[in-house]
């Protein structure tokens, strides 16, 4: 029952955060930052190389992004990428989160990734994906991914329909937000001690 209340609260919070938003249409071929004269290198991004070549180092999960922040040539182009790396086992987790400005199309490159999403009726959809499998997370819906193999790392690539899809991590957004512990305890139908542990883990 507490888990159901938790999922309902998460869906309600995410619905409020996922207003109709996206990239604005541009009236030029591309946008350059002030003072930048575009050349061949302006349209090239090498920031994913380390993630792809050297793999995961010293962290259970890593997302290496190619969004307009890291790659300014994407501004106004309504597209971005991320390389997602998960260490073996259930510690390799991308916890529940939303992207308020874009859907996410995930393609598993290596290993096994267990994924799930929750729709606005509070229905949970899950799937186990293998190399070559793809899964769509609709815009603004709560979703997660976790390594489905206890021995081997997993790698996936996510494509987004926005140069700035945004990521709102629900555990941090809820338990690291400063909302009073007693309010969270009542909302999740648990005790303040349990909430205090969750707040501590997310601050």
Buried (B, 14 or more C-beta within 10 A) or exposed (E): EEEEEBBEBBBEBBBEBBEEBBBEEEEEEBBEEEEEEBEEEBEEBEEBEEBEEEEBEEEBBBEBBBBBEBBBBBBBBBBBBBBBBBBBBEEBBBEBBBBBBBBBBBBBBBBBBBBBBBEBEEEEEEEEBEBEBEBEBBBBBBBBBBBBBEEBBBBBBBBBBBBBBBBBBBBBBBBBEEBEBEEBBEBBEBEBEBBBEBBEEBE
